[in-house]
Amino acid sequence: MRPVGGSRLILCASFLLLAAAGTGSAQQAADDEAYERPYTICGPNQVDRGTYNGYRRYHAFCHVCHGPDGLGSSYAPNLVESLKVMKRDDFAQVVAGGRQNIAAGKESVMPAFYEVADVMNYLEDIYSYLKARSDGKLGRGRPERCPS
Ligand code: HEC
């Protein structure tokens, strides 16, 4: 093969590789998006079964401190705001491990839930509910379930 033909072949091959890498990262971005936003909204105030369950779990285990609908209280932060910047993995880490803030004489404690199966087994659901709230896709109060 002549040298010119050879370099063309290499050029061509690297274009194909670049194209493949492009598709890969688009797929990766879509996967990341689905991971960070696991909820499905199927109508005004209508959510998938998991997100609905998250609403119920949140109001059983978290709302006493974080307020109804995730809106915060004088004691604990507004999670609708928190999830605008917080990633799903960081959320999971704080809920499992808890957190304590004793700075400036203020004492606030986020309990660790790693031993509470009714929370840990449904962490995705609770996150999903709060993320839908945080994204402005779900209003206050009890949502409805998507028709199955
Ligand atoms: C006993 C009160 C209490 C309960 C119950 C509670 N939290 Fe918290 N949570 C707090 C406090 C206080 C903080 C702030 C801790 C700090 O200052 O770092 C916090 C912080 C957090 C944070 C970090 C927010 C941020 O912006 O950094 C997340 C996420 C969180 N809680 C989720 C939950 C979830 C989900 C539940 C229910 C499963 C829950 N919490 C139940 C008191 C509570």
Backbone and ligand atoms as CSV (ligand in chain L), in Angstrom:
chain,resi,resn,atom,element,x,y,z
A,1,MET,N,N,0.838,-1.210,0.000
A,1,MET,CA,C,0.000,0.000,0.000
A,1,MET,C,C,0.867,1.251,0.000
A,2,ARG,N,N,0.470,2.268,-0.775
A,2,ARG,CA,C,1.241,3.516,-0.809
A,2,ARG,C,C,1.033,4.277,0.504
A,3,PRO,N,N,2.049,5.058,0.902
A,3,PRO,CA,C,1.974,5.772,2.193
A,3,PRO,C,C,0.739,6.674,2.304
A,4,VAL,N,N,0.379,7.325,1.174
A,4,VAL,CA,C,-0.778,8.237,1.206
A,4,VAL,C,C,-2.054,7.489,1.600
A,5,GLY,N,N,-2.225,6.342,0.929
A,5,GLY,CA,C,-3.413,5.530,1.229
A,5,GLY,C,C,-3.447,5.122,2.691
A,6,GLY,N,N,-2.248,4.778,3.215
A,6,GLY,CA,C,-2.153,4.326,4.610
A,6,GLY,C,C,-2.606,5.402,5.581
A,7,SER,N,N,-2.153,6.613,5.375
A,7,SER,CA,C,-2.530,7.669,6.332
A,7,SER,C,C,-4.014,7.997,6.221
A,8,ARG,N,N,-4.529,7.863,4.998
A,8,ARG,CA,C,-5.983,8.082,4.849
A,8,ARG,C,C,-6.775,7.080,5.674
A,9,LEU,N,N,-6.267,5.853,5.619
A,9,LEU,CA,C,-6.933,4.782,6.357
A,9,LEU,C,C,-6.932,5.090,7.865
A,10,ILE,N,N,-5.769,5.552,8.328
A,10,ILE,CA,C,-5.647,5.884,9.754
A,10,ILE,C,C,-6.593,7.033,10.113
A,11,LEU,N,N,-6.626,8.029,9.230
A,11,LEU,CA,C,-7.510,9.182,9.445
A,11,LEU,C,C,-8.964,8.723,9.563
A,12,CYS,N,N,-9.308,7.850,8.625
A,12,CYS,CA,C,-10.672,7.327,8.575
A,12,CYS,C,C,-11.004,6.569,9.863
A,13,ALA,N,N,-10.042,5.727,10.287
A,13,ALA,CA,C,-10.268,4.916,11.481
A,13,ALA,C,C,-10.434,5.803,12.707
A,14,SER,N,N,-9.618,6.866,12.789
A,14,SER,CA,C,-9.733,7.706,13.982
A,14,SER,C,C,-11.049,8.484,13.990
A,15,PHE,N,N,-11.571,8.799,12.780
A,15,PHE,CA,C,-12.893,9.433,12.729
A,15,PHE,C,C,-13.961,8.505,13.290
A,16,LEU,N,N,-13.853,7.244,12.897
A,16,LEU,CA,C,-14.819,6.261,13.389
A,16,LEU,C,C,-14.747,6.145,14.911
A,17,LEU,N,N,-13.512,6.136,15.433
A,17,LEU,CA,C,-13.327,6.037,16.882
A,17,LEU,C,C,-13.940,7.242,17.589
A,18,LEU,N,N,-13.688,8.403,17.017
A,18,LEU,CA,C,-14.240,9.626,17.607
A,18,LEU,C,C,-15.768,9.580,17.626
A,19,ALA,N,N,-16.324,9.115,16.521
A,19,ALA,CA,C,-17.787,9.022,16.418
A,19,ALA,C,C,-18.325,8.071,17.486
A,20,ALA,N,N,-17.623,6.936,17.656
A,20,ALA,CA,C,-18.059,5.954,18.638
A,20,ALA,C,C,-17.981,6.545,20.051
A,21,ALA,N,N,-16.889,7.283,20.327
A,21,ALA,CA,C,-16.722,7.893,21.644
A,21,ALA,C,C,-17.844,8.906,21.884
A,22,GLY,N,N,-18.217,9.637,20.824
A,22,GLY,CA,C,-19.300,10.616,20.927
A,22,GLY,C,C,-20.594,9.955,21.348
A,23,THR,N,N,-20.932,8.852,20.695
A,23,THR,CA,C,-22.160,8.134,21.025
A,23,THR,C,C,-22.095,7.644,22.462
A,24,GLY,N,N,-20.912,7.165,22.862
A,24,GLY,CA,C,-20.721,6.658,24.218
A,24,GLY,C,C,-21.010,7.708,25.246
A,25,SER,N,N,-20.492,8.904,25.058
A,25,SER,CA,C,-20.682,9.924,26.079
A,25,SER,C,C,-22.117,10.442,26.093
A,26,ALA,N,N,-22.775,10.432,24.932
A,26,ALA,CA,C,-24.192,10.829,24.911
A,26,ALA,C,C,-25.012,9.817,25.713
A,27,GLN,N,N,-24.676,8.534,25.540
A,27,GLN,CA,C,-25.355,7.478,26.298
A,27,GLN,C,C,-25.077,7.648,27.786
A,28,GLN,N,N,-23.811,7.965,28.091
A,28,GLN,CA,C,-23.410,8.160,29.492
A,28,GLN,C,C,-24.208,9.309,30.115
A,29,ALA,N,N,-24.339,10.399,29.352
A,29,ALA,CA,C,-25.085,11.563,29.860
A,29,ALA,C,C,-26.544,11.195,30.126
A,30,ALA,N,N,-27.118,10.393,29.235
A,30,ALA,CA,C,-28.514,9.972,29.403
A,30,ALA,C,C,-28.653,9.082,30.644
A,31,ASP,N,N,-27.668,8.205,30.847
A,31,ASP,CA,C,-27.686,7.328,32.025
A,31,ASP,C,C,-27.573,8.147,33.303
A,32,ASP,N,N,-26.664,9.123,33.295
A,32,ASP,CA,C,-26.469,9.982,34.465
A,32,ASP,C,C,-27.757,10.723,34.792
A,33,GLU,N,N,-28.408,11.228,33.752
A,33,GLU,CA,C,-29.655,11.975,33.909
A,33,GLU,C,C,-30.732,11.084,34.541
A,34,ALA,N,N,-30.837,9.865,34.060
A,34,ALA,CA,C,-31.837,8.926,34.593
A,34,ALA,C,C,-31.515,8.571,36.051
A,35,TYR,N,N,-30.232,8.510,36.371
A,35,TYR,CA,C,-29.815,8.189,37.738
A,35,TYR,C,C,-30.132,9.345,38.681
A,36,GLU,N,N,-29.870,10.565,38.230
A,36,GLU,CA,C,-30.105,11.736,39.080
A,36,GLU,C,C,-31.581,12.109,39.158
A,37,ARG,N,N,-32.361,11.713,38.125
A,37,ARG,CA,C,-33.792,12.041,38.101
A,37,ARG,C,C,-34.619,10.790,37.886
A,38,PRO,N,N,-34.750,9.950,38.943
A,38,PRO,CA,C,-35.422,8.656,38.756
A,38,PRO,C,C,-36.948,8.738,38.720
A,39,TYR,N,N,-37.502,9.934,38.890
A,39,TYR,CA,C,-38.968,10.037,38.948
A,39,TYR,C,C,-39.602,10.086,37.562
A,40,THR,N,N,-40.872,9.704,37.520
A,40,THR,CA,C,-41.678,9.868,36.300
A,40,THR,C,C,-42.906,10.681,36.670
A,41,ILE,N,N,-43.157,11.732,35.903
A,41,ILE,CA,C,-44.358,12.548,36.092
A,41,ILE,C,C,-45.267,12.203,34.918
A,42,CYS,N,N,-46.507,11.757,35.198
A,42,CYS,CA,C,-47.330,11.406,34.037
A,42,CYS,C,C,-48.568,12.276,33.903
A,43,GLY,N,N,-48.713,13.260,34.757
A,43,GLY,CA,C,-49.816,14.196,34.634
A,43,GLY,C,C,-49.642,15.223,35.723
A,44,PRO,N,N,-50.527,16.237,35.784
A,44,PRO,CA,C,-50.397,17.227,36.841
A,44,PRO,C,C,-50.497,16.519,38.208
A,45,ASN,N,N,-49.423,16.600,38.979
A,45,ASN,CA,C,-49.411,15.988,40.303
A,45,ASN,C,C,-49.481,14.460,40.291
A,46,GLN,N,N,-49.193,13.834,39.157
A,46,GLN,CA,C,-49.238,12.366,39.076
A,46,GLN,C,C,-47.836,11.802,38.921
A,47,VAL,N,N,-47.479,10.885,39.821
A,47,VAL,CA,C,-46.126,10.340,39.824
A,47,VAL,C,C,-46.145,8.812,39.810
A,48,ASP,N,N,-44.991,8.239,39.459
A,48,ASP,CA,C,-44.844,6.787,39.463
A,48,ASP,C,C,-44.942,6.256,40.891
A,49,ARG,N,N,-45.086,4.955,40.984
A,49,ARG,CA,C,-45.296,4.280,42.259
A,49,ARG,C,C,-44.166,4.560,43.262
A,50,GLY,N,N,-42.906,4.511,42.808
A,50,GLY,CA,C,-41.757,4.734,43.690
A,50,GLY,C,C,-41.749,6.135,44.275
A,51,THR,N,N,-41.991,7.124,43.438
A,51,THR,CA,C,-41.992,8.514,43.888
A,51,THR,C,C,-43.125,8.753,44.886
A,52,TYR,N,N,-44.264,8.116,44.607
A,52,TYR,CA,C,-45.403,8.218,45.527
A,52,TYR,C,C,-45.037,7.606,46.880
A,53,ASN,N,N,-44.392,6.451,46.834
A,53,ASN,CA,C,-43.921,5.804,48.058
A,53,ASN,C,C,-42.933,6.723,48.791
A,54,GLY,N,N,-42.078,7.399,48.025
A,54,GLY,CA,C,-41.126,8.341,48.604
A,54,GLY,C,C,-41.826,9.452,49.364
A,55,TYR,N,N,-42.915,9.952,48.798
A,55,TYR,CA,C,-43.724,10.974,49.487
A,55,TYR,C,C,-44.169,10.444,50.846
A,56,ARG,N,N,-44.684,9.219,50.857
A,56,ARG,CA,C,-45.179,8.627,52.110
A,56,ARG,C,C,-44.056,8.401,53.113
A,57,ARG,N,N,-42.936,7.864,52.642
A,57,ARG,CA,C,-41.789,7.600,53.536
A,57,ARG,C,C,-41.240,8.919,54.076
A,58,TYR,N,N,-41.111,9.895,53.215
A,58,TYR,CA,C,-40.594,11.189,53.666
A,58,TYR,C,C,-41.445,11.721,54.822
A,59,HIS,N,N,-42.775,11.640,54.643
A,59,HIS,CA,C,-43.655,12.190,55.673
A,59,HIS,C,C,-43.781,11.290,56.895
A,60,ALA,N,N,-43.196,10.101,56.847
A,60,ALA,CA,C,-43.141,9.242,58.025
A,60,ALA,C,C,-41.837,9.450,58.794
A,61,PHE,N,N,-40.730,9.710,58.091
A,61,PHE,CA,C,-39.420,9.686,58.747
A,61,PHE,C,C,-38.657,11.012,58.736
A,62,CYS,N,N,-38.970,11.912,57.873
A,62,CYS,CA,C,-38.125,13.098,57.708
A,62,CYS,C,C,-38.839,14.402,58.024
A,63,HIS,N,N,-40.140,14.455,57.801
A,63,HIS,CA,C,-40.826,15.745,57.852
A,63,HIS,C,C,-40.846,16.367,59.246
A,64,VAL,N,N,-40.709,15.545,60.304
A,64,VAL,CA,C,-40.717,16.122,61.656
A,64,VAL,C,C,-39.607,17.172,61.788
A,65,CYS,N,N,-38.495,16.961,61.135
A,65,CYS,CA,C,-37.405,17.940,61.186
A,65,CYS,C,C,-37.362,18.809,59.932
A,66,HIS,N,N,-37.528,18.195,58.759
A,66,HIS,CA,C,-37.337,18.934,57.507
A,66,HIS,C,C,-38.611,19.606,56.996
A,67,GLY,N,N,-39.688,19.473,57.763
A,67,GLY,CA,C,-40.920,20.173,57.407
A,67,GLY,C,C,-41.731,19.475,56.346
A,68,PRO,N,N,-43.052,19.768,56.302
A,68,PRO,CA,C,-43.897,19.157,55.272
A,68,PRO,C,C,-43.435,19.558,53.875
A,69,ASP,N,N,-43.534,18.644,52.937
A,69,ASP,CA,C,-43.207,18.869,51.523
A,69,ASP,C,C,-41.729,19.194,51.293
A,70,GLY,N,N,-40.897,18.900,52.277
A,70,GLY,CA,C,-39.447,19.103,52.116
A,70,GLY,C,C,-38.984,20.534,52.264
A,71,LEU,N,N,-39.890,21.405,52.776
A,71,LEU,CA,C,-39.606,22.838,52.733
A,71,LEU,C,C,-38.772,23.378,53.896
A,72,GLY,N,N,-38.333,22.481,54.793
A,72,GLY,CA,C,-37.442,22.915,55.867
A,72,GLY,C,C,-38.161,23.436,57.090
A,73,SER,N,N,-37.386,23.631,58.156
A,73,SER,CA,C,-37.943,24.157,59.400
A,73,SER,C,C,-36.853,24.991,60.061
A,74,SER,N,N,-37.155,25.524,61.245
A,74,SER,CA,C,-36.134,26.299,61.930
A,74,SER,C,C,-34.985,25.386,62.376
A,75,TYR,N,N,-35.239,24.071,62.411
A,75,TYR,CA,C,-34.222,23.135,62.891
A,75,TYR,C,C,-33.392,22.519,61.762
A,76,ALA,N,N,-34.042,22.142,60.683
A,76,ALA,CA,C,-33.342,21.398,59.618
A,76,ALA,C,C,-33.549,22.049,58.252
A,77,PRO,N,N,-32.564,21.877,57.372
A,77,PRO,CA,C,-32.600,22.589,56.078
A,77,PRO,C,C,-33.738,22.169,55.139
A,78,ASN,N,N,-34.033,23.092,54.238
A,78,ASN,CA,C,-35.010,22.897,53.171
A,78,ASN,C,C,-34.399,21.951,52.129
A,79,LEU,N,N,-34.932,20.744,52.003
A,79,LEU,CA,C,-34.319,19.763,51.106
A,79,LEU,C,C,-34.678,20.004,49.644
A,80,VAL,N,N,-35.750,20.748,49.410
A,80,VAL,CA,C,-36.103,21.134,48.040
A,80,VAL,C,C,-34.972,22.028,47.481
A,81,GLU,N,N,-34.419,22.858,48.355
A,81,GLU,CA,C,-33.274,23.694,47.966
A,81,GLU,C,C,-31.984,22.872,47.917
A,82,SER,N,N,-31.771,22.044,48.948
A,82,SER,CA,C,-30.539,21.236,49.017
A,82,SER,C,C,-30.313,20.440,47.737
A,83,LEU,N,N,-31.398,19.822,47.227
A,83,LEU,CA,C,-31.233,18.928,46.084
A,83,LEU,C,C,-31.031,19.661,44.765
A,84,LYS,N,N,-31.079,20.987,44.798
A,84,LYS,CA,C,-30.740,21.731,43.581
A,84,LYS,C,C,-29.240,21.636,43.318
A,85,VAL,N,N,-28.477,21.413,44.387
A,85,VAL,CA,C,-27.022,21.291,44.207
A,85,VAL,C,C,-26.482,19.919,44.612
A,86,MET,N,N,-27.186,19.247,45.493
A,86,MET,CA,C,-26.676,17.987,46.022
A,86,MET,C,C,-26.934,16.837,45.055
A,87,LYS,N,N,-25.912,15.995,44.846
A,87,LYS,CA,C,-26.050,14.829,43.977
A,87,LYS,C,C,-26.684,13.670,44.742
A,88,ARG,N,N,-27.233,12.737,43.979
A,88,ARG,CA,C,-27.912,11.588,44.584
A,88,ARG,C,C,-27.000,10.812,45.540
A,89,ASP,N,N,-25.750,10.580,45.163
A,89,ASP,CA,C,-24.845,9.805,46.023
A,89,ASP,C,C,-24.539,10.542,47.323
A,90,ASP,N,N,-24.412,11.857,47.247
A,90,ASP,CA,C,-24.137,12.640,48.456
A,90,ASP,C,C,-25.349,12.623,49.385
A,91,PHE,N,N,-26.526,12.709,48.782
A,91,PHE,CA,C,-27.776,12.607,49.539
A,91,PHE,C,C,-27.801,11.284,50.304
A,92,ALA,N,N,-27.529,10.191,49.584
A,92,ALA,CA,C,-27.558,8.856,50.191
A,92,ALA,C,C,-26.557,8.764,51.343
A,93,GLN,N,N,-25.405,9.370,51.142
A,93,GLN,CA,C,-24.363,9.316,52.167
A,93,GLN,C,C,-24.781,10.039,53.447
A,94,VAL,N,N,-25.392,11.216,53.297
A,94,VAL,CA,C,-25.828,11.978,54.481
A,94,VAL,C,C,-26.950,11.229,55.205
A,95,VAL,N,N,-27.897,10.681,54.449
A,95,VAL,CA,C,-29.018,10.003,55.096
A,95,VAL,C,C,-28.529,8.741,55.826
A,96,ALA,N,N,-27.657,7.990,55.193
A,96,ALA,CA,C,-27.150,6.770,55.825
A,96,ALA,C,C,-26.266,7.095,57.028
A,97,GLY,N,N,-25.357,8.038,56.856
A,97,GLY,CA,C,-24.340,8.292,57.881
A,97,GLY,C,C,-24.670,9.389,58.871
A,98,GLY,N,N,-25.663,10.220,58.553
A,98,GLY,CA,C,-26.009,11.341,59.421
A,98,GLY,C,C,-24.972,12.452,59.356
A,99,ARG,N,N,-25.230,13.502,60.104
A,99,ARG,CA,C,-24.298,14.627,60.101
A,99,ARG,C,C,-24.564,15.489,61.330
A,100,GLN,N,N,-23.512,16.061,61.839
A,100,GLN,CA,C,-23.661,16.881,63.033
A,100,GLN,C,C,-23.006,18.225,62.808
A,101,ASN,N,N,-23.701,19.267,63.208
A,101,ASN,CA,C,-23.146,20.601,63.035
A,101,ASN,C,C,-23.126,21.307,64.388
A,102,ILE,N,N,-21.944,21.439,64.922
A,102,ILE,CA,C,-21.849,22.086,66.237
A,102,ILE,C,C,-21.100,23.408,66.124
A,103,ALA,N,N,-21.069,23.918,64.881
A,103,ALA,CA,C,-20.377,25.188,64.654
A,103,ALA,C,C,-21.176,26.344,65.257
A,104,ALA,N,N,-20.488,27.376,65.695
A,104,ALA,CA,C,-21.081,28.618,66.177
A,104,ALA,C,C,-22.120,28.403,67.273
A,105,GLY,N,N,-21.869,27.408,68.125
A,105,GLY,CA,C,-22.747,27.170,69.259
A,105,GLY,C,C,-24.096,26.596,68.882
A,106,LYS,N,N,-24.332,26.450,67.595
A,106,LYS,CA,C,-25.616,25.904,67.146
A,106,LYS,C,C,-25.486,24.385,67.101
A,107,GLU,N,N,-26.413,23.698,67.701
A,107,GLU,CA,C,-26.310,22.248,67.690
A,107,GLU,C,C,-27.453,21.634,66.912
A,108,SER,N,N,-27.169,21.142,65.727
A,108,SER,CA,C,-28.214,20.480,64.959
A,108,SER,C,C,-27.690,19.125,64.499
A,109,VAL,N,N,-28.526,18.131,64.634
A,109,VAL,CA,C,-28.094,16.767,64.329
A,109,VAL,C,C,-29.005,16.130,63.285
A,110,MET,N,N,-28.380,15.661,62.239
A,110,MET,CA,C,-29.079,14.831,61.259
A,110,MET,C,C,-28.780,13.388,61.657
A,111,PRO,N,N,-29.817,12.639,62.099
A,111,PRO,CA,C,-29.542,11.273,62.557
A,111,PRO,C,C,-29.080,10.366,61.411
A,112,ALA,N,N,-28.307,9.339,61.750
A,112,ALA,CA,C,-27.899,8.342,60.752
A,112,ALA,C,C,-28.999,7.292,60.625
A,113,PHE,N,N,-29.362,6.982,59.370
A,113,PHE,CA,C,-30.474,6.055,59.157
A,113,PHE,C,C,-30.022,4.674,58.665
A,114,TYR,N,N,-28.696,4.421,58.703
A,114,TYR,CA,C,-28.212,3.176,58.079
A,114,TYR,C,C,-28.799,1.908,58.686
A,115,GLU,N,N,-29.312,1.987,59.920
A,115,GLU,CA,C,-29.910,0.797,60.528
A,115,GLU,C,C,-31.434,0.772,60.389
A,116,VAL,N,N,-31.984,1.791,59.754
A,116,VAL,CA,C,-33.447,1.865,59.632
A,116,VAL,C,C,-33.857,1.334,58.247
A,117,ALA,N,N,-34.225,0.072,58.202
A,117,ALA,CA,C,-34.525,-0.578,56.921
A,117,ALA,C,C,-35.666,0.116,56.179
A,118,ASP,N,N,-36.663,0.636,56.919
A,118,ASP,CA,C,-37.803,1.287,56.271
A,118,ASP,C,C,-37.409,2.574,55.558
A,119,VAL,N,N,-36.231,3.076,55.850
A,119,VAL,CA,C,-35.694,4.224,55.114
A,119,VAL,C,C,-34.688,3.739,54.070
A,120,MET,N,N,-33.714,2.932,54.494
A,120,MET,CA,C,-32.621,2.526,53.600
A,120,MET,C,C,-33.109,1.742,52.375
A,121,ASN,N,N,-34.129,0.897,52.562
A,121,ASN,CA,C,-34.637,0.109,51.431
A,121,ASN,C,C,-35.394,0.970,50.421
A,122,TYR,N,N,-35.745,2.188,50.826
A,122,TYR,CA,C,-36.549,3.045,49.941
A,122,TYR,C,C,-35.871,4.392,49.704
A,123,LEU,N,N,-34.549,4.387,49.830
A,123,LEU,CA,C,-33.793,5.623,49.669
A,123,LEU,C,C,-34.007,6.232,48.281
A,124,GLU,N,N,-34.033,5.381,47.259
A,124,GLU,CA,C,-34.260,5.885,45.903
A,124,GLU,C,C,-35.623,6.568,45.809
A,125,ASP,N,N,-36.641,5.977,46.445
A,125,ASP,CA,C,-37.988,6.547,46.397
A,125,ASP,C,C,-38.031,7.919,47.083
A,126,ILE,N,N,-37.407,8.000,48.261
A,126,ILE,CA,C,-37.405,9.267,49.006
A,126,ILE,C,C,-36.650,10.334,48.207
A,127,TYR,N,N,-35.518,9.931,47.655
A,127,TYR,CA,C,-34.734,10.859,46.831
A,127,TYR,C,C,-35.557,11.307,45.619
A,128,SER,N,N,-36.208,10.350,44.984
A,128,SER,CA,C,-36.991,10.613,43.782
A,128,SER,C,C,-38.085,11.661,44.049
A,129,TYR,N,N,-38.784,11.479,45.160
A,129,TYR,CA,C,-39.838,12.431,45.562
A,129,TYR,C,C,-39.241,13.827,45.765
A,130,LEU,N,N,-38.145,13.887,46.547
A,130,LEU,CA,C,-37.558,15.197,46.856
A,130,LEU,C,C,-36.954,15.845,45.610
A,131,LYS,N,N,-36.413,15.028,44.710
A,131,LYS,CA,C,-35.806,15.586,43.487
A,131,LYS,C,C,-36.898,16.150,42.563
A,132,ALA,N,N,-38.026,15.457,42.491
A,132,ALA,CA,C,-39.146,15.964,41.682
A,132,ALA,C,C,-39.629,17.297,42.258
A,133,ARG,N,N,-39.684,17.393,43.595
A,133,ARG,CA,C,-40.056,18.650,44.254
A,133,ARG,C,C,-39.028,19.738,43.920
A,134,SER,N,N,-37.750,19.350,44.046
A,134,SER,CA,C,-36.652,20.281,43.844
A,134,SER,C,C,-36.595,20.803,42.400
A,135,ASP,N,N,-36.924,19.937,41.445
A,135,ASP,CA,C,-36.923,20.325,40.027
A,135,ASP,C,C,-38.165,21.131,39.655
A,136,GLY,N,N,-39.057,21.331,40.616
A,136,GLY,CA,C,-40.282,22.090,40.339
A,136,GLY,C,C,-41.285,21.294,39.518
A,137,LYS,N,N,-41.147,19.954,39.496
A,137,LYS,CA,C,-42.041,19.117,38.703
A,137,LYS,C,C,-43.238,18.622,39.509
A,138,LEU,N,N,-43.162,18.807,40.825
A,138,LEU,CA,C,-44.216,18.306,41.703
A,138,LEU,C,C,-44.507,19.348,42.766
A,139,GLY,N,N,-45.812,19.644,42.947
A,139,GLY,CA,C,-46.209,20.669,43.907
A,139,GLY,C,C,-46.273,20.139,45.324
A,140,ARG,N,N,-46.856,20.937,46.210
A,140,ARG,CA,C,-46.970,20.541,47.605
A,140,ARG,C,C,-48.115,19.553,47.786
A,141,GLY,N,N,-48.111,18.881,48.932
A,141,GLY,CA,C,-49.220,17.989,49.275
A,141,GLY,C,C,-49.063,16.589,48.697
A,142,ARG,N,N,-50.109,15.787,48.921
A,142,ARG,CA,C,-50.065,14.379,48.498
A,142,ARG,C,C,-50.243,14.254,46.988
A,143,PRO,N,N,-49.283,13.606,46.320
A,143,PRO,CA,C,-49.460,13.426,44.868
A,143,PRO,C,C,-50.432,12.285,44.568
A,144,GLU,N,N,-50.772,12.132,43.318
A,144,GLU,CA,C,-51.562,10.977,42.893
A,144,GLU,C,C,-50.637,10.001,42.187
A,145,ARG,N,N,-51.094,8.756,42.081
A,145,ARG,CA,C,-50.289,7.762,41.362
A,145,ARG,C,C,-50.686,7.736,39.893
A,146,CYS,N,N,-49.684,7.506,39.041
A,146,CYS,CA,C,-49.955,7.349,37.614
A,146,CYS,C,C,-50.913,6.165,37.440
A,147,PRO,N,N,-51.843,6.267,36.476
A,147,PRO,CA,C,-52.699,5.109,36.222
A,147,PRO,C,C,-51.834,3.943,35.746
A,148,SER,N,N,-52.068,2.752,36.268
A,148,SER,CA,C,-51.184,1.631,35.889
A,148,SER,C,C,-51.716,0.904,34.657
L,1,HEC,C1,C,-34.095,14.706,64.089
L,1,HEC,C2,C,-34.258,15.615,63.000
L,1,HEC,C3,C,-33.999,15.091,61.592
L,1,HEC,C4,C,-34.604,14.033,60.951
L,1,HEC,C5,C,-35.673,13.079,61.493
L,1,HEC,C6,C,-34.067,13.997,59.606
L,1,HEC,N1,N,-33.138,14.997,59.441
L,1,HEC,FE1,FE,-32.034,15.389,57.792
L,1,HEC,N2,N,-31.053,16.871,58.743
L,1,HEC,C7,C,-31.340,17.313,60.023
L,1,HEC,C8,C,-30.452,18.424,60.342
L,1,HEC,C9,C,-30.434,19.217,61.631
L,1,HEC,C10,C,-29.621,18.612,59.216
L,1,HEC,C11,C,-28.506,19.648,59.053
L,1,HEC,C12,C,-27.233,19.033,59.601
L,1,HEC,C13,C,-26.098,20.000,59.472
L,1,HEC,O1,O,-26.216,21.123,59.974
L,1,HEC,O2,O,-25.096,19.642,58.840
L,1,HEC,C14,C,-30.042,17.622,58.230
L,1,HEC,C15,C,-29.468,17.507,56.994
L,1,HEC,C16,C,-29.937,16.679,55.991
L,1,HEC,C17,C,-29.416,16.622,54.651
L,1,HEC,C18,C,-28.266,17.477,54.107
L,1,HEC,C19,C,-28.839,18.754,53.539
L,1,HEC,C20,C,-27.803,19.702,53.031
L,1,HEC,O3,O,-28.175,20.695,52.409
L,1,HEC,O4,O,-26.614,19.490,53.266
L,1,HEC,C21,C,-30.155,15.712,53.967
L,1,HEC,C22,C,-29.999,15.292,52.504
L,1,HEC,C23,C,-31.132,15.179,54.888
L,1,HEC,N3,N,-30.976,15.777,56.110
L,1,HEC,C24,C,-32.092,14.235,54.552
L,1,HEC,C25,C,-32.971,13.659,55.451
L,1,HEC,C26,C,-33.915,12.608,55.114
L,1,HEC,C27,C,-34.113,12.039,53.730
L,1,HEC,C28,C,-34.546,12.262,56.257
L,1,HEC,C29,C,-35.583,11.174,56.458
L,1,HEC,C30,C,-35.192,9.837,56.075
L,1,HEC,C31,C,-34.038,13.134,57.317
L,1,HEC,N4,N,-33.087,13.955,56.790
L,1,HEC,C32,C,-34.461,13.098,58.637
L,1,HEC,C33,C,-32.275,16.798,60.883
L,1,HEC,C34,C,-33.079,15.683,60.628
